Amino acid sequence: MRTIYSDAHQKHAGAMEFVNGQMVPMFEKPERMDMVLKRITEVGFGDLQGPESFGLGPILKVHDAGYLDFLQNAYARFREHGDEGDFASGFVFAMRGLRQAPNPNIYAQFGYYSFDLSVPFVAGTWEAIQASCDVALTGRKLLGESGARAVFSICRPPGHHAGASLAGGYCYVNNAAVAAQAFRDDGAKRVAILDVDYHHGNGTQNIFYDRDDVLFVSLHGHPDQEYPYFAGYAEETGAGEGEGYNLNFPLRWGTAWEGYAEALRRGISRIQDYKPDVLVVSLGVDTYKEDPISHFKLDSEDYLKMGEMIAGIGQPTHFVMEGGYAVEEIGINVVNTLTGFENAG
């Protein structure tokens, strides 16, 4: 399996996040991808290559132009504002009863274009964001041109919480959504996105919610218990032409492989009925039992079975990296998923 990776992700580092009443080092950190790359190298898994550059065109098919301008210039505008902190972040948000438009102040822009405090900016954040999306788009191109069964894009920052004009949950540009749209633009009539990250992919859902050409299936922590809290319920099934093309499986804390596998079987069955031309997998391994910010109970061996089940869909598959914060085990769990997929062939 061909793997695409860029060192540029390391430029997005050194920021903090607000967790349980205190500022702490971010759980989403460069070491995550270092461990994935290390494990891929250790087991000799597939060919590794860097990304091509695709510019802003494919991103603008999914994200608003004003939002992209904010992402590109947020850190510079923070510095121009005269603030001297180590990183830039918002602290007031455009909620109910407030004006729903940003003014030129950088903090108004943060409050309009983000929904939480987990999307800070440092000097290299935009470069990492664009490289991450290029990694996803390169995977899309290779899968389409090579006739391979699968490719793996090691994307960081992750993307599935990012909406058309909204950042959050460590996510800025929705890599899986941009790749899915690129597959459509390349001629795929139907694309399915399977999101196996522990947290609901609210951004991906939002982007495709009223469309029937992209099926979104997500397994995740129940929003009654888990971030992002305001999305991911089973009754969210799509709108307009997209009615019936959004399928959520919210699962309670403590879910282990047996319960997870049953939901995964149901999600895969829906994907098979849909008959997509290509499958995009938002691959998060924060479902692991020792993940520091999650509450499922999957073992490392379960990811082999997950990969095997995904392979049963039988379509060209683009794995796009999302979450997973148990740093020591993330490489094992990611490569186990890919190995299970490959061995099922």
N, C-alpha and C positions, 0 to 999 in steps of 0.2 A: 504494500500500500504506500503510495507516494505521500510524503509529509511536507507541508509548507510551514516555514518558520522565519521570523525576523527578530534580530537582536534589538530592534528599535523599541520593543516593549519595555526594555529596561530603563528607558528615559522617563517613564511614568512611575516614579518612586519617591519615597520620603515623605509622603503626606500622612495625615492623621484622619481618624474618623471618630464620630461621637457615638459611643456604645454604652448603654446602661449607666448614663449619667456622668460619663467621663470621656476625655479624649485619649484614644489609644492608637498605636500603630495599626495601619490598615491590614485586615486579613487578606485583602486582595493585593498581593505583592509579587515582585519579580521572581522570587524563589519558587513560586508555584510552577511557572513555565520552565524554570531551570530543572526542576525535578522531573517534569514530563519529558523534556529533551534528554535528560540523563538516562531515563529508563528506556526510551526508544533506542538510544545508542547502545546501551548494555545488551539488549536482546537482539540487536541488529534488525530492527523492525523497519523495513521499507527504506526507500530512498528519500533523503532530505534535500530540500532546495529552498532558495529564497523567493520572495514574491516579486511579481511584476508591479509596475505602477499604473494605476487606472484613472487617477485624477478624481475629480469630484462628480463627474457625470453620473456614474452608477449610484452614488450615494444620494444624489438629488432626485433619483427616481423613487426614493423611499422617504427621505427627510426634507424638511422645509429649508429654503434658502436662508431665511433669517436665523434659524437655529444653527445651521452650519457656520454662518458668520460668527455667531456667539462662540461656538466651540473653537474655532480657529484663533480667536482674538481674546478670549476670556483672560488668560494670564497676563497678556500685555496691557489690557485695560485695567486690570487689578493694579499693576505696577504704576500705570499712569495716574491712577487715583491717589497715589501717594502712600499706599499701605506697604508695610515692610515685613509681613508675616512670611513664614516658610512656604505657605501654600495658600491658594485662593479658594474660597468656598462661600456659598450663600448662607443667610441666616434668617431671611424673611421671605415668605412665599405668597404668590398671587392666589389666595384662597377665596372662598365665598365672601361676598360683600366688598371685595377690593377690586380695583381697576384691573381688568384683564388685558393689559398691554404693558410692555416694558418701556421705561424712559431710558435716556442715555446712560444713567448711572449703572455701573457694573453690578451692584448688588440688586438693583431692580431686574437686571437681565438674568442673574442667577436665580432670583425668585420666580421668574416667569418660565425659564427654560429647564428647571430641575424640580424634582418633587421630594428630595430628601437631602441629607448632609453627607452622603457617601459618594459624591462625585467631585472631589477636589481637583484642582489644577496645579501643576508645577510647570516649570519652564518647558519640559519635554512632553507634556501630556498630549497636545495635538499631534505631534509627530508619531507618538505611539498609537493614537487612535487611527490615524490614516494608514499606518503600516498594518495594523490589525485588520482593517477592512480590505486592504490589498492582499493580505494573506488569504482571506476568505474568497475574494474574487479570483485569485490565482487558482485556488482549489476548484472553483466552479469551472474555470477555463480548462484546466487539465482533465477534469472528469468528462467534460463534453468532447474534448479533442482526442483523448487517448482510448476511449472505449473501456476503461478500467471499471471494475466493480465498485471501487471506493477510493476516496482520498480523504486526508485528514489535515485540517487547517488549525494550527496552534495559534488561536487568536487571543490576544491580550492587549488592551482591556477586553472583557467579555461584552456581550451586546444585548441579550434578550430582554432586559428591562427598559431599554431605550425605545421610546415611541417616536412618532414622526417629528415631534418638536419638543421632546421632553427627555431629560437625562435622569438617571437614578439607579440605585442598586449596583454601583461600580460600573455602570454601562453608559456609553456616550453615543456611539453609532451602532445600530443593530446589524451586526455582521451577518447573521443567519438570514434576516429579512432582505438585506441587500443582495446576498447570494441568490436567494429564492427569486427575487425580481429579475436578476440577471439571467437565471435559467429561463424564466418566462420570455424575456426579451430575445433570448437565443432560439426560441421556438418551442420550448416545452409547453404543452397545452395545460397540463395540470402538475402542480408541485405540492408535495406534502412536507410539512415540518413536524417532526417528532421531538418534543422538548422533554428530556429526562433529567434536567436539573432539579434540585430539591425545591427551588423557589419558582413560583409561577412566572412564565414569560409574558408578563403583562404588556410589554412593548410590542412584541410580535403579535399578540392577540389584537391589540389596538390597530396595528397597521393593516391587518388583513381581515378585520372583523366583518366588513360588508362585501366581501369578495368570495366567489365560488371557485376561482382558479387556483387558490392556495388553501389547502386544508391544514388547520393547525390543531395538533393533538398534544396535550400537556399532562404530565403526571407530576404532582407537587404537594408540598405541605398545605394543609387545609387553611384557607384564609381566616377562619375563625381563630386560628392559633399562630399563624405564620405570615411573615413578610411576603408580599407587599400589602396584605390585609384587605385591600379594596378591590381585588380582582382575583379570579381563579375559581369561582363557584361553578358547580355543575350546570346551573341554569343559564350560564353565559354561553349561548350556542350560535351566535352570529346574528347579523341584522340584514334586512333587505335581501339582496342576491346572495349574501353570505350566510343566511339562516341555515343551520345544520352543518356548517363547514368549520365550526369551532367546537372542540370537544375537550372538556376539562375533567380530570380525575383528581379531585382534592382528597388527600389521604391524611389520616390523623398521625400525630406524634407516636413514635414507637413502631411504625410500620416496618416489618421485616420482609424478607424476600418473598415468602408465600403470598402475602397480601399484595405486594408490589407487582409480582409476576402476573397475578390475575388481572390487575388493572392494565398492565402492559399488553397482555394477550388481547384484551378488549380494544385497546387503542390500535394495535397492529391490525386487528380484524377490520376496523373502520378504514384504515389506510389501504388495505388490500381491496376492499370494496370500492374505494375511490379510484383505484387504478392510476396512480400518478406516473408520470414519465420519469420523475427523479425524486429522491428523498433527501431532505436536509435534516440532520440530527443535531439539535442543540445539546451538546454533550457536557453535562455537568455531573461531577462525581461527588458532590456534597451530600448525596444520599448515603454515604459511607457512615458506619456506626460511630466512628471516632471524630467526625467532622466537628470543629469547635463551635459552629454557629447553626447547626442543623440537628434534626431529631428523628431521622430514620435509622434503621439498623441493618443496612446491607453490609455483608462481608466482602472482602476482596474477591473471593471465588465467585460471588454472585454476578460480578461484572462480565465474567466469561459467558455465563448463561444469558445475560442481557444482550451481549453482542451476537450470540447465536440466534436469539429470537429476532433481533432486528434484521439479520441476514435473511431470515425467512420471508421478508417482504418481497425480496427478489428484484429490486430495482437498483439502478445506479445510486450510490449513497455518498453524500458529502457530510462528513463529521466536522462540526464547527465547535471549537472549545468554548465552554462557558465557565461555570463555577467549580468549586472543590477547594477546600481550605485546610484539610489535613495534609500539610505540606509533605511530610515524610512518606505518605502513602499515595499521594495523588498520581504519581507516575505509574505505580503498579496498577491502580484502578483504571486509569485511562488505557494503558496498554492491554490490560486484560479484556476490556470491552472490544478493542480493535482486534485482538487475537481471537476472541470468540467469534467475531464476525468473519474473519479470514478463514478460520478452521472450518466454519460451517459451509464454506464453498466447496 
